[in-house]
Amino acid sequence: EECLIDFRELVGEHSGENMAAAVWDSHKKFGLLGRITAFVMDNATNNDTMVTAFARRCRTERIPFSATNARMRCMPHTIHLS
């Protein structure tokens, strides 16, 4: 089952750090911190940076989260690129 929990305007540069801050705030707002296992995204490098920045925030809050294991590439996007 899928459900859109938030849709936010990203103010400023679409850097991984800014994206991580927005994602963190949304997860905190809806009580999802510590419940996320993976992010499915396209191959943009700022998405890699976002997951790494999100993982740093998790470490600071002692929330288990592995950036290495949590970054999933979107298969249709990958196939489209080939």
N, CA, C and O atoms as a Maestro MAE file, in Angstrom:
{
 s_m_m2io_version
 :::
 2.0.0
}

f_m_ct {
 s_m_title
 :::
 protein
 m_atom[328] {
  # First column is atom index #
  i_m_mmod_type
  r_m_x_coord
  r_m_y_coord
  r_m_z_coord
  i_m_residue_number
  s_m_chain_name
  s_m_pdb_residue_name
  s_m_pdb_atom_name
  i_m_atomic_number
  :::
  1 25 0.837 -1.173 0.000 1 A "GLU " " N  " 7
  2 3 0.000 0.000 0.000 1 A "GLU " " CA " 6
  3 2 0.882 1.236 0.000 1 A "GLU " " C  " 6
  4 15 1.904 1.271 0.684 1 A "GLU " " O  " 8
  5 25 0.500 2.235 -0.750 2 A "GLU " " N  " 7
  6 3 1.266 3.473 -0.853 2 A "GLU " " CA " 6
  7 2 0.419 4.651 -0.405 2 A "GLU " " C  " 6
  8 15 -0.802 4.663 -0.561 2 A "GLU " " O  " 8
  9 25 1.100 5.638 0.155 3 A "CYS " " N  " 7
  10 3 0.403 6.830 0.616 3 A "CYS " " CA " 6
  11 2 1.376 8.000 0.590 3 A "CYS " " C  " 6
  12 15 2.468 7.913 1.152 3 A "CYS " " O  " 8
  13 25 0.992 9.080 -0.050 4 A "LEU " " N  " 7
  14 3 1.808 10.286 -0.052 4 A "LEU " " CA " 6
  15 2 1.616 10.976 1.286 4 A "LEU " " C  " 6
  16 15 0.494 11.337 1.642 4 A "LEU " " O  " 8
  17 25 2.702 11.164 2.036 5 A "ILE " " N  " 7
  18 3 2.578 11.765 3.365 5 A "ILE " " CA " 6
  19 2 2.865 13.252 3.380 5 A "ILE " " C  " 6
  20 15 2.416 13.958 4.283 5 A "ILE " " O  " 8
  21 25 3.595 13.735 2.407 6 A "ASP " " N  " 7
  22 3 3.940 15.146 2.401 6 A "ASP " " CA " 6
  23 2 4.379 15.547 0.996 6 A "ASP " " C  " 6
  24 15 4.915 14.734 0.244 6 A "ASP " " O  " 8
  25 25 4.147 16.782 0.662 7 A "PHE " " N  " 7
  26 3 4.583 17.335 -0.621 7 A "PHE " " CA " 6
  27 2 5.019 18.755 -0.327 7 A "PHE " " C  " 6
  28 15 4.187 19.625 -0.067 7 A "PHE " " O  " 8
  29 25 6.310 18.991 -0.367 8 A "ARG " " N  " 7
  30 3 6.850 20.271 0.073 8 A "ARG " " CA " 6
  31 2 7.632 20.961 -1.026 8 A "ARG " " C  " 6
  32 15 8.249 20.322 -1.878 8 A "ARG " " O  " 8
  33 25 7.588 22.283 -0.984 9 A "GLU " " N  " 7
  34 3 8.451 23.068 -1.857 9 A "GLU " " CA " 6
  35 2 9.835 23.088 -1.229 9 A "GLU " " C  " 6
  36 15 9.977 23.358 -0.037 9 A "GLU " " O  " 8
  37 25 10.837 22.808 -2.017 10 A "LEU " " N  " 7
  38 3 12.211 22.852 -1.532 10 A "LEU " " CA " 6
  39 2 12.746 24.256 -1.778 10 A "LEU " " C  " 6
  40 15 12.970 24.655 -2.920 10 A "LEU " " O  " 8
  41 25 12.944 24.988 -0.713 11 A "VAL " " N  " 7
  42 3 13.419 26.368 -0.802 11 A "VAL " " CA " 6
  43 2 14.933 26.355 -0.946 11 A "VAL " " C  " 6
  44 15 15.627 25.700 -0.167 11 A "VAL " " O  " 8
  45 25 15.447 27.070 -1.932 12 A "GLY " " N  " 7
  46 3 16.889 27.126 -2.145 12 A "GLY " " CA " 6
  47 2 17.357 26.053 -3.110 12 A "GLY " " C  " 6
  48 15 16.578 25.465 -3.859 12 A "GLY " " O  " 8
  49 25 18.641 25.827 -3.061 13 A "GLU " " N  " 7
  50 3 19.293 24.864 -3.953 13 A "GLU " " CA " 6
  51 2 18.790 23.442 -3.680 13 A "GLU " " C  " 6
  52 15 18.502 23.088 -2.537 13 A "GLU " " O  " 8
  53 25 18.689 22.637 -4.732 14 A "HIS " " N  " 7
  54 3 18.281 21.240 -4.576 14 A "HIS " " CA " 6
  55 2 19.493 20.371 -4.250 14 A "HIS " " C  " 6
  56 15 19.752 19.363 -4.908 14 A "HIS " " O  " 8
  57 25 20.213 20.774 -3.241 15 A "SER " " N  " 7
  58 3 21.386 20.013 -2.807 15 A "SER " " CA " 6
  59 2 20.931 18.856 -1.922 15 A "SER " " C  " 6
  60 15 19.826 18.865 -1.381 15 A "SER " " O  " 8
  61 25 21.789 17.878 -1.789 16 A "GLY " " N  " 7
  62 3 21.483 16.748 -0.922 16 A "GLY " " CA " 6
  63 2 21.223 17.177 0.509 16 A "GLY " " C  " 6
  64 15 20.344 16.631 1.177 16 A "GLY " " O  " 8
  65 25 21.990 18.161 0.984 17 A "GLU " " N  " 7
  66 3 21.814 18.657 2.359 17 A "GLU " " CA " 6
  67 2 20.435 19.293 2.539 17 A "GLU " " C  " 6
  68 15 19.753 19.024 3.528 17 A "GLU " " O  " 8
  69 25 20.024 20.133 1.590 18 A "ASN " " N  " 7
  70 3 18.702 20.766 1.682 18 A "ASN " " CA " 6
  71 2 17.581 19.736 1.568 18 A "ASN " " C  " 6
  72 15 16.573 19.819 2.270 18 A "ASN " " O  " 8
  73 25 17.770 18.770 0.679 19 A "MET " " N  " 7
  74 3 16.765 17.719 0.535 19 A "MET " " CA " 6
  75 2 16.669 16.896 1.811 19 A "MET " " C  " 6
  76 15 15.568 16.555 2.244 19 A "MET " " O  " 8
  77 25 17.813 16.571 2.421 20 A "ALA " " N  " 7
  78 3 17.812 15.793 3.663 20 A "ALA " " CA " 6
  79 2 17.091 16.540 4.776 20 A "ALA " " C  " 6
  80 15 16.360 15.932 5.559 20 A "ALA " " O  " 8
  81 25 17.289 17.844 4.852 21 A "ALA " " N  " 7
  82 3 16.613 18.645 5.878 21 A "ALA " " CA " 6
  83 2 15.096 18.588 5.690 21 A "ALA " " C  " 6
  84 15 14.352 18.443 6.660 21 A "ALA " " O  " 8
  85 25 14.641 18.702 4.444 22 A "ALA " " N  " 7
  86 3 13.202 18.648 4.165 22 A "ALA " " CA " 6
  87 2 12.633 17.268 4.481 22 A "ALA " " C  " 6
  88 15 11.563 17.155 5.079 22 A "ALA " " O  " 8
  89 25 13.352 16.223 4.079 23 A "VAL " " N  " 7
  90 3 12.899 14.853 4.340 23 A "VAL " " CA " 6
  91 2 12.878 14.589 5.844 23 A "VAL " " C  " 6
  92 15 11.930 13.999 6.361 23 A "VAL " " O  " 8
  93 25 13.920 15.025 6.543 24 A "TRP " " N  " 7
  94 3 13.994 14.849 7.999 24 A "TRP " " CA " 6
  95 2 12.796 15.527 8.679 24 A "TRP " " C  " 6
  96 15 12.136 14.930 9.530 24 A "TRP " " O  " 8
  97 25 12.527 16.769 8.296 25 A "ASP " " N  " 7
  98 3 11.413 17.509 8.903 25 A "ASP " " CA " 6
  99 2 10.076 16.809 8.665 25 A "ASP " " C  " 6
  100 15 9.240 16.741 9.566 25 A "ASP " " O  " 8
  101 25 9.876 16.295 7.465 26 A "SER " " N  " 7
  102 3 8.628 15.584 7.162 26 A "SER " " CA " 6
  103 2 8.509 14.303 7.976 26 A "SER " " C  " 6
  104 15 7.444 13.997 8.510 26 A "SER " " O  " 8
  105 25 9.602 13.560 8.067 27 A "HIS " " N  " 7
  106 3 9.567 12.315 8.838 27 A "HIS " " CA " 6
  107 2 9.330 12.592 10.319 27 A "HIS " " C  " 6
  108 15 8.611 11.856 10.995 27 A "HIS " " O  " 8
  109 25 9.936 13.646 10.804 28 A "LYS " " N  " 7
  110 3 9.742 14.018 12.207 28 A "LYS " " CA " 6
  111 2 8.288 14.441 12.445 28 A "LYS " " C  " 6
  112 15 7.672 14.036 13.431 28 A "LYS " " O  " 8
  113 25 7.755 15.246 11.547 29 A "LYS " " N  " 7
  114 3 6.380 15.750 11.660 29 A "LYS " " CA " 6
  115 2 5.361 14.614 11.735 29 A "LYS " " C  " 6
  116 15 4.378 14.709 12.469 29 A "LYS " " O  " 8
  117 25 5.592 13.553 10.986 30 A "PHE " " N  " 7
  118 3 4.638 12.451 10.926 30 A "PHE " " CA " 6
  119 2 5.041 11.245 11.779 30 A "PHE " " C  " 6
  120 15 4.438 10.178 11.668 30 A "PHE " " O  " 8
  121 25 6.052 11.412 12.625 31 A "GLY " " N  " 7
  122 3 6.449 10.337 13.540 31 A "GLY " " CA " 6
  123 2 7.065 9.136 12.848 31 A "GLY " " C  " 6
  124 15 6.889 8.004 13.298 31 A "GLY " " O  " 8
  125 25 7.784 9.368 11.763 32 A "LEU " " N  " 7
  126 3 8.360 8.267 10.988 32 A "LEU " " CA " 6
  127 2 9.849 8.053 11.226 32 A "LEU " " C  " 6
  128 15 10.427 7.113 10.680 32 A "LEU " " O  " 8
  129 25 10.482 8.902 12.028 33 A "LEU " " N  " 7
  130 3 11.915 8.717 12.288 33 A "LEU " " CA " 6
  131 2 12.128 7.366 12.961 33 A "LEU " " C  " 6
  132 15 11.431 7.017 13.914 33 A "LEU " " O  " 8
  133 25 13.089 6.621 12.460 34 A "GLY " " N  " 7
  134 3 13.365 5.292 12.988 34 A "GLY " " CA " 6
  135 2 12.533 4.200 12.350 34 A "GLY " " C  " 6
  136 15 12.700 3.025 12.677 34 A "GLY " " O  " 8
  137 25 11.640 4.564 11.447 35 A "ARG " " N  " 7
  138 3 10.778 3.579 10.798 35 A "ARG " " CA " 6
  139 2 11.064 3.439 9.307 35 A "ARG " " C  " 6
  140 15 10.418 2.644 8.626 35 A "ARG " " O  " 8
  141 25 12.023 4.201 8.796 36 A "ILE " " N  " 7
  142 3 12.348 4.175 7.372 36 A "ILE " " CA " 6
  143 2 13.445 3.149 7.121 36 A "ILE " " C  " 6
  144 15 14.466 3.142 7.809 36 A "ILE " " O  " 8
  145 25 13.234 2.288 6.139 37 A "THR " " N  " 7
  146 3 14.253 1.291 5.820 37 A "THR " " CA " 6
  147 2 14.970 1.585 4.508 37 A "THR " " C  " 6
  148 15 16.119 1.182 4.326 37 A "THR " " O  " 8
  149 25 14.296 2.292 3.582 38 A "ALA " " N  " 7
  150 3 14.933 2.547 2.291 38 A "ALA " " CA " 6
  151 2 14.274 3.719 1.578 38 A "ALA " " C  " 6
  152 15 13.117 4.056 1.826 38 A "ALA " " O  " 8
  153 25 15.049 4.327 0.686 39 A "PHE " " N  " 7
  154 3 14.564 5.367 -0.213 39 A "PHE " " CA " 6
  155 2 14.750 4.860 -1.635 39 A "PHE " " C  " 6
  156 15 15.822 4.358 -1.972 39 A "PHE " " O  " 8
  157 25 13.731 4.982 -2.475 40 A "VAL " " N  " 7
  158 3 13.825 4.620 -3.889 40 A "VAL " " CA " 6
  159 2 13.876 5.924 -4.680 40 A "VAL " " C  " 6
  160 15 12.946 6.729 -4.638 40 A "VAL " " O  " 8
  161 25 14.985 6.119 -5.407 41 A "MET " " N  " 7
  162 3 15.198 7.381 -6.115 41 A "MET " " CA " 6
  163 2 15.871 7.132 -7.455 41 A "MET " " C  " 6
  164 15 16.343 6.031 -7.737 41 A "MET " " O  " 8
  165 25 15.905 8.179 -8.276 42 A "ASP " " N  " 7
  166 3 16.637 8.067 -9.533 42 A "ASP " " CA " 6
  167 2 18.140 8.196 -9.256 42 A "ASP " " C  " 6
  168 15 18.565 8.238 -8.101 42 A "ASP " " O  " 8
  169 25 18.924 8.257 -10.315 43 A "ASN " " N  " 7
  170 3 20.385 8.201 -10.185 43 A "ASN " " CA " 6
  171 2 21.068 9.540 -9.938 43 A "ASN " " C  " 6
  172 15 22.296 9.608 -9.975 43 A "ASN " " O  " 8
  173 25 20.326 10.590 -9.691 44 A "ALA " " N  " 7
  174 3 20.936 11.905 -9.467 44 A "ALA " " CA " 6
  175 2 21.866 11.862 -8.252 44 A "ALA " " C  " 6
  176 15 21.525 11.290 -7.217 44 A "ALA " " O  " 8
  177 25 23.032 12.469 -8.393 45 A "THR " " N  " 7
  178 3 24.017 12.411 -7.302 45 A "THR " " CA " 6
  179 2 23.548 13.138 -6.053 45 A "THR " " C  " 6
  180 15 23.968 12.796 -4.948 45 A "THR " " O  " 8
  181 25 22.674 14.148 -6.212 46 A "ASN " " N  " 7
  182 3 22.190 14.823 -5.005 46 A "ASN " " CA " 6
  183 2 21.325 13.889 -4.155 46 A "ASN " " C  " 6
  184 15 21.167 14.118 -2.956 46 A "ASN " " O  " 8
  185 25 20.764 12.838 -4.765 47 A "ASN " " N  " 7
  186 3 20.032 11.838 -3.986 47 A "ASN " " CA " 6
  187 2 20.986 11.016 -3.124 47 A "ASN " " C  " 6
  188 15 20.658 10.674 -1.987 47 A "ASN " " O  " 8
  189 25 22.172 10.696 -3.662 48 A "ASP " " N  " 7
  190 3 23.188 10.008 -2.853 48 A "ASP " " CA " 6
  191 2 23.564 10.863 -1.652 48 A "ASP " " C  " 6
  192 15 23.650 10.374 -0.526 48 A "ASP " " O  " 8
  193 25 23.787 12.152 -1.911 49 A "THR " " N  " 7
  194 3 24.154 13.077 -0.842 49 A "THR " " CA " 6
  195 2 23.027 13.202 0.171 49 A "THR " " C  " 6
  196 15 23.282 13.300 1.371 49 A "THR " " O  " 8
  197 25 21.785 13.199 -0.297 50 A "MET " " N  " 7
  198 3 20.641 13.298 0.603 50 A "MET " " CA " 6
  199 2 20.595 12.125 1.570 50 A "MET " " C  " 6
  200 15 20.402 12.317 2.770 50 A "MET " " O  " 8
  201 25 20.770 10.911 1.055 51 A "VAL " " N  " 7
  202 3 20.719 9.731 1.915 51 A "VAL " " CA " 6
  203 2 21.864 9.761 2.927 51 A "VAL " " C  " 6
  204 15 21.668 9.407 4.089 51 A "VAL " " O  " 8
  205 25 23.046 10.177 2.503 52 A "THR " " N  " 7
  206 3 24.191 10.279 3.413 52 A "THR " " CA " 6
  207 2 23.928 11.319 4.499 52 A "THR " " C  " 6
  208 15 24.216 11.075 5.671 52 A "THR " " O  " 8
  209 25 23.389 12.467 4.124 53 A "ALA " " N  " 7
  210 3 23.078 13.517 5.102 53 A "ALA " " CA " 6
  211 2 21.974 13.060 6.051 53 A "ALA " " C  " 6
  212 15 22.020 13.360 7.244 53 A "ALA " " O  " 8
  213 25 20.992 12.344 5.536 54 A "PHE " " N  " 7
  214 3 19.919 11.804 6.379 54 A "PHE " " CA " 6
  215 2 20.500 10.812 7.385 54 A "PHE " " C  " 6
  216 15 20.113 10.810 8.554 54 A "PHE " " O  " 8
  217 25 21.427 9.973 6.931 55 A "ALA " " N  " 7
  218 3 22.071 8.997 7.821 55 A "ALA " " CA " 6
  219 2 22.860 9.697 8.927 55 A "ALA " " C  " 6
  220 15 22.856 9.243 10.071 55 A "ALA " " O  " 8
  221 25 23.537 10.800 8.596 56 A "ARG " " N  " 7
  222 3 24.267 11.567 9.623 56 A "ARG " " CA " 6
  223 2 23.316 12.071 10.698 56 A "ARG " " C  " 6
  224 15 23.618 11.994 11.889 56 A "ARG " " O  " 8
  225 25 22.176 12.583 10.278 57 A "ARG " " N  " 7
  226 3 21.178 13.056 11.244 57 A "ARG " " CA " 6
  227 2 20.688 11.897 12.112 57 A "ARG " " C  " 6
  228 15 20.489 12.055 13.317 57 A "ARG " " O  " 8
  229 25 20.499 10.744 11.496 58 A "CYS " " N  " 7
  230 3 20.073 9.565 12.260 58 A "CYS " " CA " 6
  231 2 21.117 9.188 13.303 58 A "CYS " " C  " 6
  232 15 20.773 8.904 14.450 58 A "CYS " " O  " 8
  233 25 22.390 9.183 12.914 59 A "ARG " " N  " 7
  234 3 23.457 8.859 13.872 59 A "ARG " " CA " 6
  235 2 23.450 9.829 15.044 59 A "ARG " " C  " 6
  236 15 23.603 9.417 16.194 59 A "ARG " " O  " 8
  237 25 23.273 11.120 14.757 60 A "THR " " N  " 7
  238 3 23.239 12.133 15.808 60 A "THR " " CA " 6
  239 2 22.115 11.850 16.801 60 A "THR " " C  " 6
  240 15 22.273 12.070 18.002 60 A "THR " " O  " 8
  241 25 20.989 11.367 16.303 61 A "GLU " " N  " 7
  242 3 19.824 11.078 17.153 61 A "GLU " " CA " 6
  243 2 19.800 9.625 17.636 61 A "GLU " " C  " 6
  244 15 18.847 9.193 18.284 61 A "GLU " " O  " 8
  245 25 20.861 8.878 17.310 62 A "ARG " " N  " 7
  246 3 20.967 7.456 17.679 62 A "ARG " " CA " 6
  247 2 19.811 6.617 17.103 62 A "ARG " " C  " 6
  248 15 19.254 5.743 17.767 62 A "ARG " " O  " 8
  249 25 19.485 6.919 15.864 63 A "ILE " " N  " 7
  250 3 18.462 6.170 15.129 63 A "ILE " " CA " 6
  251 2 19.185 5.257 14.148 63 A "ILE " " C  " 6
  252 15 19.958 5.743 13.323 63 A "ILE " " O  " 8
  253 25 18.955 3.947 14.212 64 A "PRO " " N  " 7
  254 3 19.634 3.038 13.284 64 A "PRO " " CA " 6
  255 2 19.193 3.286 11.835 64 A "PRO " " C  " 6
  256 15 18.004 3.250 11.519 64 A "PRO " " O  " 8
  257 25 20.165 3.535 10.977 65 A "PHE " " N  " 7
  258 3 19.893 3.765 9.555 65 A "PHE " " CA " 6
  259 2 21.209 3.650 8.809 65 A "PHE " " C  " 6
  260 15 22.197 4.275 9.194 65 A "PHE " " O  " 8
  261 25 21.234 2.862 7.751 66 A "SER " " N  " 7
  262 3 22.440 2.670 6.952 66 A "SER " " CA " 6
  263 2 22.259 3.284 5.566 66 A "SER " " C  " 6
  264 15 21.437 2.822 4.775 66 A "SER " " O  " 8
  265 25 23.030 4.324 5.283 67 A "ALA " " N  " 7
  266 3 22.948 4.964 3.968 67 A "ALA " " CA " 6
  267 2 23.313 3.981 2.861 67 A "ALA " " C  " 6
  268 15 22.729 4.021 1.777 67 A "ALA " " O  " 8
  269 25 24.261 3.110 3.123 68 A "THR " " N  " 7
  270 3 24.701 2.138 2.117 68 A "THR " " CA " 6
  271 2 23.577 1.180 1.747 68 A "THR " " C  " 6
  272 15 23.380 0.878 0.570 68 A "THR " " O  " 8
  273 25 22.846 0.706 2.735 69 A "ASN " " N  " 7
  274 3 21.786 -0.271 2.486 69 A "ASN " " CA " 6
  275 2 20.444 0.366 2.141 69 A "ASN " " C  " 6
  276 15 19.547 -0.319 1.648 69 A "ASN " " O  " 8
  277 25 20.294 1.652 2.388 70 A "ALA " " N  " 7
  278 3 18.991 2.298 2.235 70 A "ALA " " CA " 6
  279 2 18.795 2.979 0.886 70 A "ALA " " C  " 6
  280 15 17.689 3.432 0.592 70 A "ALA " " O  " 8
  281 25 19.805 3.064 0.081 71 A "ARG " " N  " 7
  282 3 19.722 3.764 -1.212 71 A "ARG " " CA " 6
  283 2 19.362 2.772 -2.293 71 A "ARG " " C  " 6
  284 15 20.199 1.964 -2.695 71 A "ARG " " O  " 8
  285 25 18.125 2.819 -2.773 72 A "MET " " N  " 7
  286 3 17.679 1.926 -3.837 72 A "MET " " CA " 6
  287 2 17.447 2.738 -5.105 72 A "MET " " C  " 6
  288 15 16.820 3.797 -5.070 72 A "MET " " O  " 8
  289 25 17.953 2.239 -6.208 73 A "ARG " " N  " 7
  290 3 17.785 2.915 -7.494 73 A "ARG " " CA " 6
  291 2 16.449 2.497 -8.112 73 A "ARG " " C  " 6
  292 15 16.036 1.342 -8.003 73 A "ARG " " O  " 8
  293 25 15.795 3.435 -8.750 74 A "CYS " " N  " 7
  294 3 14.515 3.180 -9.401 74 A "CYS " " CA " 6
  295 2 14.760 2.368 -10.680 74 A "CYS " " C  " 6
  296 15 15.383 2.858 -11.622 74 A "CYS " " O  " 8
  297 25 14.272 1.138 -10.705 75 A "MET " " N  " 7
  298 3 14.530 0.247 -11.834 75 A "MET " " CA " 6
  299 2 13.990 0.799 -13.162 75 A "MET " " C  " 6
  300 15 14.727 0.778 -14.148 75 A "MET " " O  " 8
  301 25 12.753 1.288 -13.241 76 A "PRO " " N  " 7
  302 3 12.294 1.831 -14.534 76 A "PRO " " CA " 6
  303 2 13.171 2.983 -15.026 76 A "PRO " " C  " 6
  304 15 13.418 3.102 -16.226 76 A "PRO " " O  " 8
  305 25 13.635 3.818 -14.123 77 A "HIS " " N  " 7
  306 3 14.506 4.925 -14.523 77 A "HIS " " CA " 6
  307 2 15.833 4.388 -15.070 77 A "HIS " " C  " 6
  308 15 16.335 4.878 -16.082 77 A "HIS " " O  " 8
  309 25 16.387 3.398 -14.410 78 A "THR " " N  " 7
  310 3 17.653 2.801 -14.840 78 A "THR " " CA " 6
  311 2 17.504 2.153 -16.217 78 A "THR " " C  " 6
  312 15 18.376 2.307 -17.072 78 A "THR " " O  " 8
  313 25 16.419 1.439 -16.432 79 A "ILE " " N  " 7
  314 3 16.177 0.793 -17.725 79 A "ILE " " CA " 6
  315 2 16.003 1.848 -18.819 79 A "ILE " " C  " 6
  316 15 16.503 1.684 -19.931 79 A "ILE " " O  " 8
  317 25 15.303 2.915 -18.502 80 A "HIS " " N  " 7
  318 3 15.086 3.990 -19.473 80 A "HIS " " CA " 6
  319 2 16.414 4.620 -19.911 80 A "HIS " " C  " 6
  320 15 16.556 5.027 -21.064 80 A "HIS " " O  " 8
  321 25 17.374 4.699 -19.003 81 A "LEU " " N  " 7
  322 3 18.671 5.293 -19.327 81 A "LEU " " CA " 6
  323 2 19.522 4.406 -20.228 81 A "LEU " " C  " 6
  324 15 20.405 4.898 -20.931 81 A "LEU " " O  " 8
  325 25 19.260 3.096 -20.211 82 A "SER " " N  " 7
  326 3 20.115 2.183 -20.982 82 A "SER " " CA " 6
  327 2 19.772 2.130 -22.449 82 A "SER " " C  " 6
  328 15 20.414 1.402 -23.207 82 A "SER " " O  " 8
  :::
 }
 m_bond[327] {
  # First column is bond index #
  i_m_from
  i_m_to
  i_m_order
  :::
  1 1 2 1
  2 2 3 1
  3 3 4 2
  4 3 5 1
  5 5 6 1
  6 6 7 1
  7 7 8 2
  8 7 9 1
  9 9 10 1
  10 10 11 1
  11 11 12 2
  12 11 13 1
  13 13 14 1
  14 14 15 1
  15 15 16 2
  16 15 17 1
  17 17 18 1
  18 18 19 1
  19 19 20 2
  20 19 21 1
  21 21 22 1
  22 22 23 1
  23 23 24 2
  24 23 25 1
  25 25 26 1
  26 26 27 1
  27 27 28 2
  28 27 29 1
  29 29 30 1
  30 30 31 1
  31 31 32 2
  32 31 33 1
  33 33 34 1
  34 34 35 1
  35 35 36 2
  36 35 37 1
  37 37 38 1
  38 38 39 1
  39 39 40 2
  40 39 41 1
  41 41 42 1
  42 42 43 1
  43 43 44 2
  44 43 45 1
  45 45 46 1
  46 46 47 1
  47 47 48 2
  48 47 49 1
  49 49 50 1
  50 50 51 1
  51 51 52 2
  52 51 53 1
  53 53 54 1
  54 54 55 1
  55 55 56 2
  56 55 57 1
  57 57 58 1
  58 58 59 1
  59 59 60 2
  60 59 61 1
  61 61 62 1
  62 62 63 1
  63 63 64 2
  64 63 65 1
  65 65 66 1
  66 66 67 1
  67 67 68 2
  68 67 69 1
  69 69 70 1
  70 70 71 1
  71 71 72 2
  72 71 73 1
  73 73 74 1
  74 74 75 1
  75 75 76 2
  76 75 77 1
  77 77 78 1
  78 78 79 1
  79 79 80 2
  80 79 81 1
  81 81 82 1
  82 82 83 1
  83 83 84 2
  84 83 85 1
  85 85 86 1
  86 86 87 1
  87 87 88 2
  88 87 89 1
  89 89 90 1
  90 90 91 1
  91 91 92 2
  92 91 93 1
  93 93 94 1
  94 94 95 1
  95 95 96 2
  96 95 97 1
  97 97 98 1
  98 98 99 1
  99 99 100 2
  100 99 101 1
  101 101 102 1
  102 102 103 1
  103 103 104 2
  104 103 105 1
  105 105 106 1
  106 106 107 1
  107 107 108 2
  108 107 109 1
  109 109 110 1
  110 110 111 1
  111 111 112 2
  112 111 113 1
  113 113 114 1
  114 114 115 1
  115 115 116 2
  116 115 117 1
  117 117 118 1
  118 118 119 1
  119 119 120 2
  120 119 121 1
  121 121 122 1
  122 122 123 1
  123 123 124 2
  124 123 125 1
  125 125 126 1
  126 126 127 1
  127 127 128 2
  128 127 129 1
  129 129 130 1
  130 130 131 1
  131 131 132 2
  132 131 133 1
  133 133 134 1
  134 134 135 1
  135 135 136 2
  136 135 137 1
  137 137 138 1
  138 138 139 1
  139 139 140 2
  140 139 141 1
  141 141 142 1
  142 142 143 1
  143 143 144 2
  144 143 145 1
  145 145 146 1
  146 146 147 1
  147 147 148 2
  148 147 149 1
  149 149 150 1
  150 150 151 1
  151 151 152 2
  152 151 153 1
  153 153 154 1
  154 154 155 1
  155 155 156 2
  156 155 157 1
  157 157 158 1
  158 158 159 1
  159 159 160 2
  160 159 161 1
  161 161 162 1
  162 162 163 1
  163 163 164 2
  164 163 165 1
  165 165 166 1
  166 166 167 1
  167 167 168 2
  168 167 169 1
  169 169 170 1
  170 170 171 1
  171 171 172 2
  172 171 173 1
  173 173 174 1
  174 174 175 1
  175 175 176 2
  176 175 177 1
  177 177 178 1
  178 178 179 1
  179 179 180 2
  180 179 181 1
  181 181 182 1
  182 182 183 1
  183 183 184 2
  184 183 185 1
  185 185 186 1
  186 186 187 1
  187 187 188 2
  188 187 189 1
  189 189 190 1
  190 190 191 1
  191 191 192 2
  192 191 193 1
  193 193 194 1
  194 194 195 1
  195 195 196 2
  196 195 197 1
  197 197 198 1
  198 198 199 1
  199 199 200 2
  200 199 201 1
  201 201 202 1
  202 202 203 1
  203 203 204 2
  204 203 205 1
  205 205 206 1
  206 206 207 1
  207 207 208 2
  208 207 209 1
  209 209 210 1
  210 210 211 1
  211 211 212 2
  212 211 213 1
  213 213 214 1
  214 214 215 1
  215 215 216 2
  216 215 217 1
  217 217 218 1
  218 218 219 1
  219 219 220 2
  220 219 221 1
  221 221 222 1
  222 222 223 1
  223 223 224 2
  224 223 225 1
  225 225 226 1
  226 226 227 1
  227 227 228 2
  228 227 229 1
  229 229 230 1
  230 230 231 1
  231 231 232 2
  232 231 233 1
  233 233 234 1
  234 234 235 1
  235 235 236 2
  236 235 237 1
  237 237 238 1
  238 238 239 1
  239 239 240 2
  240 239 241 1
  241 241 242 1
  242 242 243 1
  243 243 244 2
  244 243 245 1
  245 245 246 1
  246 246 247 1
  247 247 248 2
  248 247 249 1
  249 249 250 1
  250 250 251 1
  251 251 252 2
  252 251 253 1
  253 253 254 1
  254 254 255 1
  255 255 256 2
  256 255 257 1
  257 257 258 1
  258 258 259 1
  259 259 260 2
  260 259 261 1
  261 261 262 1
  262 262 263 1
  263 263 264 2
  264 263 265 1
  265 265 266 1
  266 266 267 1
  267 267 268 2
  268 267 269 1
  269 269 270 1
  270 270 271 1
  271 271 272 2
  272 271 273 1
  273 273 274 1
  274 274 275 1
  275 275 276 2
  276 275 277 1
  277 277 278 1
  278 278 279 1
  279 279 280 2
  280 279 281 1
  281 281 282 1
  282 282 283 1
  283 283 284 2
  284 283 285 1
  285 285 286 1
  286 286 287 1
  287 287 288 2
  288 287 289 1
  289 289 290 1
  290 290 291 1
  291 291 292 2
  292 291 293 1
  293 293 294 1
  294 294 295 1
  295 295 296 2
  296 295 297 1
  297 297 298 1
  298 298 299 1
  299 299 300 2
  300 299 301 1
  301 301 302 1
  302 302 303 1
  303 303 304 2
  304 303 305 1
  305 305 306 1
  306 306 307 1
  307 307 308 2
  308 307 309 1
  309 309 310 1
  310 310 311 1
  311 311 312 2
  312 311 313 1
  313 313 314 1
  314 314 315 1
  315 315 316 2
  316 315 317 1
  317 317 318 1
  318 318 319 1
  319 319 320 2
  320 319 321 1
  321 321 322 1
  322 322 323 1
  323 323 324 2
  324 323 325 1
  325 325 326 1
  326 326 327 1
  327 327 328 2
  :::
 }
}
